[in-house]
Amino acid sequence: MKSFRIGNIEINLPIIQGGMGVGVSLSGLASAVANEGGVGVISCAGLGLIHRQAAGDFWENCIWGLKEELRRAREKSKGVIGVNIMVALSNYSDMVRTSISEKVDLIFAGAGLPLDLPSYLKPGSVTKLVPIVSSSRAAQILCNKWLANYNYLPDAIVVEGPKAGGHLGFKTQQIDDEHFSLENLIPEVIEVANQYKEIKDIPVIAAGGITTGGDIYRFLQMGAAGVQMASIFVPTDECDASIVFKNTYINAKEGDMRIIQSPVGMPGRALDGEFIRSVEKGLEKPKNCPFHCIKTCDYTKSPYCIVQALYQAARGNMKKGYAFAGFNAHLAEKISSVKEVIALLKADFSLACQKHLAVVGGMK
Ligand SMILES: Cc1cc2nc3c(=O)[nH]c(=O)nc-3n(C[C@H](O)[C@H](O)[C@H](O)COP(=O)(O)O)c2cc1C
């Protein structure tokens, strides 16, 4: 697999570990992926629940928690570390400002269009900005607005297709529609990026449902510079979630994958379970809301508190939450190390490459 660059950052292995909240991808997983030459990503969602400092309120604890996770990741790895910040978070600004002042390598911003993201950069900032989009239209709007308002273009773009885990940037009826498949989206977004190639090289990264080295080979052949993968890293020793959470992936069957409606206002892909069924019966309605952590969430109208549900699940309390998961998450068979996962991906990638070359050679 070829290395690629995001700005001046050389990424030796073209695999970005997708950010996973709440508390699924923290410094443990991020540093392990970074040590293999990929990009390790810490999720900023709900860090104040994970890092409860007696002295601070939730918002202060989120900032403290982010600094602490970055410190731990850097202690364990000299590789490339990014953060994932959902635009829908009420403390999006706090998380962006802290990441930039802590000199994080890359910010990945999704779950909404990060239209103002470059406004946080200061002279001398080193952090690279990578929006996550689910359509070429969103990529075009973002490039136009950033260029017009900040004379800045994305340092890379992640294209997240409908097979991803977590929140999906699609209407429910688009999720299974081939027109919106990642295979269709990638060339369209590359076309948008190419409009700016005289000004800046904008690598396009494919995400959502990518599971094997063969999948990686296919998307790189289509012109993607790299891939973002998340679910594949859940059943690993280094993933920061509880073993109970990891085992829901191991025990999942194809029929367990669900599309749910999230209080964030988007559909989401998750594994079915007791909590989801209880939500459907209207039994999980929040009685109050201590933080108002999602801008678009009104707890009086929400069927449950999503940050609590994701946090509880990651801690292994599956009665009180559920696991977000990508389309192929049910294929997981055992818990292994990040090193083993990446070695398998590399071997399968080489095989796909050899097969392709043999076919091309046979046609000559
Ligand atoms: C458990 C889980 C939590 C996730 N949390 C977030 C998140 O907080 N922010 C975000 O932008 N994407 C989130 N995602 C999406 C991933 O970052 C990634 O882009 C996507 O899952 C890729 O598809 P894959 O899981 O099939 O590889 C999450 C995905 C999973 C599986």
The ligand as an ORCA input file, in Angstrom:
! r2SCAN-3c Opt
* xyz 0 1
  C     -18.930      2.582     17.134
  C     -18.834      3.697     16.127
  C     -18.837      5.004     16.565
  C     -18.709      6.055     15.642
  N     -18.647      7.337     16.104
  C     -18.417      8.360     15.235
  C     -18.235      9.695     15.714
  O     -18.279      9.965     16.911
  N     -18.024     10.670     14.787
  C     -17.962     10.403     13.428
  O     -17.752     11.319     12.634
  N     -18.100      9.142     12.964
  C     -18.313      8.132     13.829
  N     -18.400      6.838     13.356
  C     -18.172      6.575     11.910
  C     -16.721      6.114     11.672
  O     -15.794      7.105     12.022
  C     -16.416      5.667     10.230
  O     -16.349      6.705      9.316
  C     -17.371      4.639      9.669
  O     -17.870      3.790     10.640
  C     -16.636      3.831      8.604
  O     -17.315      2.677      8.246
  P     -16.897      1.232      8.806
  O     -17.211      1.218     10.241
  O     -17.747      0.319      7.993
  O     -15.434      1.053      8.535
  C     -18.579      5.778     14.252
  C     -18.614      4.442     13.822
  C     -18.719      3.408     14.737
  C     -18.719      1.989     14.227
*
